Amino acid sequence: MKDFIDDDKIQHVLDISVRPEKKRVEDVLDKAKELKGLTPEETSVLLQTEDKELINEILITARFVKESIYGNRLVLFAPLYIANHCSNNCLYCGFRRANKELKRVALTMEEIAAEAQAIEAEGHKRILMLCGEHPTRSSLDYFIEAIETVYATTNFNGEIRRINVEVAPLEVEEFKRLKAAK
């Protein structure tokens, strides 16, 4: 897998925003309130702000943006771990390659359907589907098939309406395939 993070570009964006002027921070906050997103450069301005008064304004603006977009709702989901095979060795993760105590499993589509039914029977309509990052044992094809399996599974209370995902970094074409899964 190629490195998709451009460290030099990130450092450049951070370097050009060191100790931003108050007016620049205020301009970025005004743009944020328009709810149309910020560029990496604008985000860097906010991250580099050290003035306590301006930091408070950033927090107030963040709350405004959050409430404008999401309101006061609380959304719950149930996790659905479909495979724990992983080729990475991230120290914080129990799926890491070096964890020799973990029994490695990749659920079959029948097992995934049964898990979806059990989750839905508990009243959940949203799940977070995730797996380890392994090129063959938790491939994008496997993940997409799992999504399609869950969406095709119904229970006496209905079906899962939304699947949020945690996946390995993908190329643009792979994201398109993932988005098209139903």
C-alpha positions in Angstrom: 0.0 0.0 0.0 1.4 3.4 -1.0 1.8 6.2 1.5 -1.0 8.6 0.8 0.0 11.2 3.4 2.2 14.0 2.1 4.2 15.0 5.2 5.9 17.9 3.4 2.7 19.4 2.3 1.2 19.1 5.8 4.3 20.7 7.3 4.2 23.5 4.8 0.5 24.2 5.6 1.3 24.3 9.3 4.4 26.5 8.8 2.5 29.2 6.9 -0.1 29.5 9.7 2.2 29.9 12.7 0.8 32.6 15.1 -2.0 33.7 12.9 -3.3 37.3 13.3 -6.5 37.8 15.1 -8.2 39.1 11.9 -7.2 36.0 10.0 -8.7 33.7 12.7 -11.9 35.8 12.8 -12.2 35.5 9.0 -11.8 31.7 9.1 -14.4 31.5 11.9 -16.8 33.6 9.8 -16.3 31.2 6.9 -16.9 28.2 9.2 -20.2 29.7 10.2 -21.3 29.5 6.6 -21.2 25.7 7.0 -19.4 25.1 3.6 -16.2 23.6 5.0 -12.7 24.8 5.5 -9.5 24.3 3.5 -6.5 22.6 5.1 -4.9 26.0 5.3 -7.9 27.5 7.1 -8.0 24.6 9.5 -4.3 25.1 10.2 -5.0 28.7 11.2 -7.4 27.5 13.8 -5.0 24.7 15.0 -2.2 27.2 15.4 -4.1 29.8 17.4 -2.8 30.3 20.9 -4.8 33.3 22.1 -7.1 32.1 24.8 -9.9 34.5 23.8 -9.7 33.3 20.2 -9.6 29.7 21.3 -12.8 30.3 23.2 -14.3 31.8 19.9 -13.2 28.6 18.1 -15.0 26.5 20.6 -18.2 28.6 20.3 -18.0 28.4 16.5 -17.5 24.6 16.7 -20.6 24.2 18.8 -22.5 26.4 16.4 -21.4 24.3 13.4 -22.2 21.0 15.2 -25.6 22.1 16.3 -26.4 23.6 12.9 -25.6 20.4 11.1 -26.6 17.8 13.7 -28.9 19.5 16.2 -29.2 18.0 19.6 -29.7 14.5 18.5 -27.7 11.5 19.8 -27.2 8.7 17.3 -26.4 5.3 18.5 -25.0 2.4 16.5 -23.9 -1.1 17.3 -20.5 -2.3 16.1 -20.2 -5.3 13.8 -16.7 -6.7 13.7 -16.6 -9.0 10.6 -12.9 -10.0 10.6 -9.9 -9.4 12.8 -7.1 -10.4 10.5 -4.7 -7.5 10.1 -1.3 -7.0 8.4 -0.6 -3.8 10.4 1.0 -3.6 13.8 -0.6 -0.6 15.4 0.3 -0.7 19.1 -3.1 0.6 20.2 -5.1 -2.0 18.4 -6.0 -5.5 19.6 -6.2 -6.7 15.9 -2.5 -5.9 15.4 -0.3 -8.5 13.6 1.9 -9.1 16.7 -1.1 -10.1 18.9 -0.5 -13.8 19.0 -3.1 -14.4 21.7 -6.0 -13.3 19.4 -8.0 -16.0 17.7 -8.3 -14.8 14.1 -11.7 -15.0 12.6 -13.4 -13.8 9.4 -17.1 -14.3 9.6 -19.0 -16.0 6.8 -21.8 -14.2 5.1 -24.2 -16.4 6.9 -22.6 -15.5 10.2 -22.8 -11.8 9.2 -26.5 -12.1 8.4 -27.1 -13.8 11.8 -25.2 -11.0 13.6 -27.2 -8.3 11.7 -30.4 -10.0 12.7 -29.3 -10.2 16.4 -28.3 -6.5 16.3 -31.6 -5.5 14.7 -33.6 -7.6 17.2 -32.1 -5.5 19.9 -33.6 -2.4 18.3 -30.6 -1.0 16.5 -31.1 0.4 13.0 -27.5 1.6 12.5 -24.3 -0.3 12.7 -20.6 0.4 12.4 -19.0 -2.3 10.3 -15.3 -2.8 10.7 -12.5 -5.3 10.2 -8.7 -5.5 10.3 -6.7 -4.4 7.4 -5.6 -7.5 5.5 -5.3 -7.7 1.7 -6.9 -11.1 1.3 -8.7 -12.0 4.6 -10.5 -8.7 4.8 -10.4 -7.4 1.3 -12.6 -4.7 -0.1 -14.6 -7.3 -2.0 -15.3 -9.2 1.2 -16.3 -5.9 2.9 -18.7 -5.0 0.1 -20.2 -8.4 0.2 -20.7 -8.1 3.9 -22.5 -4.7 3.4 -24.8 -6.2 0.8 -25.5 -9.1 3.1 -26.5 -6.9 6.0 -28.7 -4.7 3.8 -30.4 -7.8 2.4 -31.0 -9.2 5.9 -34.4 -8.5 7.5 -35.8 -9.4 10.9 -39.2 -9.3 12.5 -38.6 -5.6 13.5 -37.4 -4.5 10.1 -33.8 -4.1 8.8 -30.6 -2.2 9.3 -31.0 1.2 7.7 -27.5 2.6 7.8 -24.1 1.2 7.9 -21.1 3.3 8.9 -17.8 1.9 8.0 -14.2 1.8 9.2 -12.0 0.6 6.4 -8.3 0.7 5.3 -7.3 3.7 3.2 -8.8 3.4 -0.3 -8.2 4.8 -3.7 -10.9 7.0 -5.3 -12.2 4.1 -7.5 -12.4 1.9 -4.4 -14.4 4.5 -2.5 -16.8 4.7 -5.4 -17.3 0.9 -5.2 -17.8 1.1 -1.5 -20.3 3.9 -1.8 -22.3 1.9 -4.4 -22.7 -1.1 -2.1 -26.3 -1.7 -1.1 
